[in-house]
Amino acid sequence: MEQDLNQAQTLDREDVLAKFRNYFFIPQIDGKDSIYLCGNSLGLMPKQTPQYIDQELEDWRHLGVEGHLHAKNPWLPYHEILTQQMANIVGGKPSEVVVMNSLTVNIHLMMVTFYRPTKTKYKILVDYSLFPSDRYAILSQLHFHGYGPEGMIELSPDEGTEYVSRETIEHIIHTHGDEIALVLIGGVNYYSGQVYDIPFITSLAKKHGCAVGFDLAHAAGNVTLNLHDANVDFAVWCSYKYLNSGPGSLSGCFIHEKHHDDLSLNRFAGWWGQNKTIRFKMGPEFDPIKTAEGWQLSNPPILSMAAIKSSLDIFEEAGMQRLRQKSLQLTQFCLDLLGTKSKKYTIITPLKDEERGSQLSIQMSEKDKSVFDALIRHGVIADWREPDVIRIAPAPLYNSFEDVYHFCQIFTDIIGS
Ligand SMILES: *Cc1c(COP(=O)(O)O)cnc(C)c1O
């Protein structure tokens, strides 16, 4: 183990992103930095975020309503200063990306537009082990259109595994494609950590005339994405996991440019989607902005957006390519130390680079939470998913190789004892 620690320290010394750890507050346990491996659930707080929020509070204090036009960053177009950087994170054009609402709200809004069932083609293909909020949203949309749960087809993993292979995806889409109106799955599966091949799934589904959307809650800021080129119809994601923008912060939304002018699409509208040149004429006609912004509803919460701006500035400085590279090294180091399978546990995350992100899901053979509870007592903040999975997600912005080393040592100590 001594040798492994040396190796971790060497990797940290060689890490070109090492300085970014100091950009973040690391939660303390018993007066020491915790080993925080929960950035897939709630990303850590950048030290500069209070300054960004304070700027808006100051402007509100001194300017009141005048801040809409005269704040340092005027509030009226505030969301626009997020667009380019957010578009870079997901590989979209700026016109295709908007930050608005929260994630589940955007799932609903996008389904209003892109779920257009017909008598024979009304089903929705969803992820394996679907996240509860997505399930509730999708089932309620089906119900709204007069369909029951039989309208939902779930991906299923290959037998005896938690892995959904390309062959399985191909088989399901070939078999059911003609009945499927919408494919709506994760970019990264929140349970297993599997990264899906978005261009592959999209082109397959398009051959069958399905609309295609992705929930990127676990993908945005984690893996490199290219939504525009993949020809995805829409995508949604939150900003508080890998994107470090604070609890409950706003969601990102991608709508492919080919849809921007299509006024035949349904949408649930609001005044922030209105043509900016006439918005404040307050007229009765809705003339939507011809970009993703045309789907906005409300004037947005500036304080949350300030936290997003702080985070996006850090992402821009670090760069998604470099982050992805370090992320793969961190998980590889962890896999080297833990192995992929023992009597006590199995790593259910796919091992190929292109099929895993920052998260490793460790399935415990004995289905009890005691190992997880002991981790917390030893200063490790990870995440437990019923019935038997510990999820860890070293985040390349603030986790070090030494974090991974200490986690592995604590984990194997607990298991051995
Ligand atoms: C985190 C997460 C959510 C959370 O949705 P909110 O509307 O932000 O509460 C939804 N879906 C998935 C897949 C998630 O990972």
The ligand as a MOL file (V3000), in Angstrom:
LIG
                    3D

  0  0  0     0  0            999 V3000
M  V30 BEGIN CTAB
M  V30 COUNTS 15 15 0 0 0
M  V30 BEGIN ATOM
M  V30 1 C -30.6020 14.2990 -10.2490 0
M  V30 2 C -31.5830 13.8070 -11.2300 0
M  V30 3 C -32.8710 14.3630 -11.3180 0
M  V30 4 C -33.3060 15.4480 -10.3540 0
M  V30 5 O -34.3260 16.2270 -10.8900 0
M  V30 6 P -34.6700 17.6770 -10.2970 0
M  V30 7 O -35.8350 18.0780 -11.0780 0
M  V30 8 O -33.4580 18.5400 -10.4860 0
M  V30 9 O -34.9690 17.5030 -8.8380 0
M  V30 10 C -33.7280 13.8770 -12.2860 0
M  V30 11 N -33.3490 12.8860 -13.1390 0
M  V30 12 C -32.1210 12.3310 -13.0750 0
M  V30 13 C -31.7340 11.2460 -14.0260 0
M  V30 14 C -31.2150 12.7570 -12.1150 0
M  V30 15 O -29.9950 12.2040 -12.0420 0
M  V30 END ATOM
M  V30 BEGIN BOND
M  V30 1 1 1 2
M  V30 2 1 2 3
M  V30 3 2 2 14
M  V30 4 1 3 4
M  V30 5 2 3 10
M  V30 6 1 4 5
M  V30 7 1 5 6
M  V30 8 2 6 7
M  V30 9 1 6 8
M  V30 10 1 6 9
M  V30 11 1 10 11
M  V30 12 2 11 12
M  V30 13 1 12 13
M  V30 14 1 12 14
M  V30 15 1 14 15
M  V30 END BOND
M  V30 END CTAB
M  END
